[in-house]
Amino acid sequence: EPLTKGPLAGSKLDWDKWNSMLDLYYAKRGWDLNGIPKKSTLKELKLDFTIKTLEGIVKLSE
């Protein structure tokens, strides 16, 4: 649905472009496609002590 007010009135979000940019954003930060940090990222940031706890909540990618 297009915006109805403001300088961008009539503009519409391109969801394909949004999702592509979001995937790139996550990849640049070492996160998986769900925005969850990868094990390797946690280790690189010296946060490996959080891995066991996080694995009890979510599935972590290598």
matplotlib code that plots the C-alpha trace (Angstrom):
import matplotlib.pyplot as plt

x = [0.0, 1.5, 2.3, -0.4, 1.4, 4.7, 7.5, 7.3, 3.5, 2.6, 5.8, 5.5, 8.0, 9.6, 9.5, 11.9, 14.5, 13.9, 14.4, 17.6, 19.0, 18.1, 19.9, 23.0, 22.8, 22.6, 25.5, 27.8, 27.3, 27.9, 24.2, 22.0, 19.0, 16.9, 19.2, 20.7, 24.5, 26.4, 28.6, 31.7, 30.6, 30.1, 33.5, 35.2, 33.6, 34.8, 31.2, 31.5, 30.5, 26.9, 26.7, 25.4, 22.7, 21.6, 21.5, 18.8, 16.7, 17.5, 19.3, 22.7, 24.4, 28.1]
y = [0.0, 3.4, 6.0, 8.7, 11.6, 13.3, 13.8, 10.2, 10.1, 7.6, 5.6, 1.9, -0.5, -2.9, -6.1, -8.0, -5.3, -5.0, -8.7, -8.7, -5.8, -7.5, -10.7, -8.7, -6.8, -10.0, -11.6, -8.6, -9.1, -12.8, -13.6, -16.3, -15.4, -15.1, -12.5, -14.8, -14.6, -17.6, -19.6, -18.4, -14.8, -15.3, -17.0, -14.1, -11.6, -13.6, -14.4, -18.1, -18.5, -17.6, -20.5, -23.2, -20.9, -19.7, -23.3, -24.0, -21.2, -21.2, -23.2, -21.6, -22.0, -22.8]
z = [0.0, -1.0, 1.6, 1.8, 3.4, 3.5, 0.9, -0.1, -0.6, -3.3, -2.8, -2.2, -0.5, -2.9, -0.8, -3.0, -2.7, 1.0, 1.6, -0.6, 1.4, 4.7, 3.7, 2.8, 6.1, 8.1, 6.0, 6.6, 10.3, 10.4, 11.1, 9.5, 7.3, 10.5, 12.0, 14.6, 15.0, 13.8, 16.1, 14.3, 14.8, 18.5, 18.7, 16.8, 19.1, 22.1, 23.0, 22.7, 26.4, 25.2, 22.6, 25.0, 26.4, 23.0, 21.6, 24.2, 22.7, 19.0, 16.4, 15.7, 12.3, 12.1]

ax = plt.figure().add_subplot(projection="3d")
ax.plot(x, y, z, "-o")
ax.set_aspect("equal")
plt.show()
